[in-house]
Amino acid sequence: MDAQPTADGLADIRAVIATTAARWLALSALPADLLHRAPAPGQWSAMSCLRHLLDSEEHVWPVRLRAFLAGEDVLDFDPDEMGTPLDPGDAAADLAAEFARFRAANLEALAAVTAADLSRGVRHSLLGAVTLGELLHEWAAHDLMHTVQAEQALMQPFLAGCGPWRPFFAAHDADAGAR
C-alpha cells in the first residue's frame, strides 16, 4: 500500500479496522485471569490493550476524523496521562461490546471519507503536519499493533510449557532474554 492511500488503499484500511471488534469480541471469551495477566512487569495485559483501544475509539479516532474534515488541528493523546485506568473488575465482554458499539459508529463516519479527502492536512500538537491519509494508516496499524500485543501477552503462560518447542517462540517470549 502506498504511503498516501488510494481509493483501494482506503478500502484496505476500512477492511482492517472493520475486523478489530470481532477479534476482541472473540478474545473476550477467554478466562479473565489470562486476559488480565501482564506478560512481564510494566507491560500491558490483553485487558490493558482492550481498555486503550476503547479509549482511542471513544476519544481519539472520532475526534481526529472530525477535526481533519473541518480543517482543525489535532492534539496529542497520551494514554498514560489521558487514558482510563483499567479497573480489575472490568469484564472483557463488556469492554469488547462497548468497543464494538463505538467502532460501528466510527466505521459509519469513516464511510463518508473519500479518496479526495486523504490529502487533507492539519497540525498535530506533537508531530507537526499530518494528513488524513497518514492518520488512517495509523488507525489500522494501531488496531493491529495492540491486538498483536494482546495476543502475545496471552501466549506467555503457554510458552513455559512448550518444552523443546519454546525456542521457536523466542520472538514472542517475554522471558527469552532471561534464559
N, C-alpha and C positions, 0 to 999 in steps of 0.2 A: 504494500500500500504506500502511496506517495506520502510525503510529509504533510502536504496540504490535501485533504481528502477530496476526491472527485465525487460525483453523484454515486458511483459504485462504491467508493470508499465510505461514504456516508451510510449506505445500506449495510456495509460490513460492520460499522460502528454500532448502528442500531441493533443489528443481529446479535452482536456480542453482549451488549448491555441488556438485551431482552432475555438472555439466558440466566442472568445472575440470580434473580428472585427464585426461580425454580430450583437452582442448585442449592440455595440457602434453605428453602423450604424442605428439601430432602435431607440436608445435613442436620437440620434442627431436630430430626427424629433420633439422632444419636444420644447415648446416655449423657446426662448432664455433667457427670464428673469428667468425662472425656472432653466435652466441649469447653469446660472451664479450666482445664489443665494447660498451663503455660509450658511450652517446650523447654524453656530454660529460664532462670531468674531474669527478670526485666524484659522478657519477650511477651508478645501478645498471644493469648489463647485464641481459639476459634471464636469464642463468645466476644472477646475484645475486638476482634476483626469485624464481627457482625455488628456490634454496637457502633463502631466507627463508620461502617458502610451506611447504617441507618442515619447517623448524624449527617453524613455527607449528602444522603438522599433528601433529607429534610432541609438542611441549612446551607448547602454548598451548590449543588448542581442546579436546582431551580432558580436560585438567586443569581448565579452567574449567567445562566442562559437568558434570563430576563434582562440582565444588565447588558449583555452583548447586543441583544436585539434592540435595546433602547439607546445604545451607544454610550453607556455609562461605565466608568471604571469599576474594577472589582478589588475587593480586599482579600488578603491572605487569610487562610483558615489554619490555625494551629490546633491540631487535635488534643495536644497535651494541655493547652490553655483554654480552649473553647469547646472541647468535646464533652459529652455527657459521661460521667463516670459509670462504669459497669457496676450494677447492683448484683451481688451474689444471688439474690433471689429472682433475678430476671429469668424468665422461661424462654428458651431458644425459639420455641414455636411461636410465641407471642411477638418476639422481636422480628423474626423472619416474616410473619404475616404483616406486621406494620411496615417493614421494608418493602414487601410486595405491593402494598397499597400506594406508598409514595412512588415506587418505581413505575407503577401503571400510569399514574398521573404525569410523571416526568417523561415517560415514553410518548404520551399524548402531546405534550408540549414540544418534544423533540420532532415529532412528525411534521410540525409546521416549518421546520428549518429546511431550507433549500440549499442546493449546491452554491447558489449565488451568495448566500449568507456566510459561507465558510471563510471568506476573506475579511469579514468584519473584524476590526481591531479595536482594542481598548487597552488601558494600562492596568496592570496588576500591581498591587502595592508592594510586592516583594520582587517580582520577576520582570517588571517593565512591560514593554509592548508585547502583546499576545493576540492571537487570532482565535476566532470561534472554532476554526478547524483544529487548531492545536488543543484547545480545551476539550473538544470531543474525542480526540485521540487520548488525551489524559484520562478522560472519564472511562473509556473502555479499558485502558491499561490499568487504571486504579482498581476497577472491579476485579480484573483477573489477578492482579498482584495480591490483593488482600484475600481473595478466595484461595489462591495457591498457598499463601502464608498460613491460612487457617487449616488447610488440608495437611501442610507439613507439621503443624502443631498436633493435629490429630494422629499423625503417624508415629510420633515419638514413643508412646508406650508399647507399640508393637515391634519397633526396631530392636529393642533389647532382647526379644525372644526369637529373633531370626537366626541365631547361631551363626553358622558359617556363611550365611547369605547376607549378614549385616554389612559387610564392606560394599556390597552392590548399592547400598543406600547412602553412602558416605556424603553425597552432595546434599542430602536432606536430613542428615543425622545431627541433631543439636549437640550430641556428645562426641562427635567424631574427633574433634580437636583434643578432647580429654583422654582419649585412648592411645 
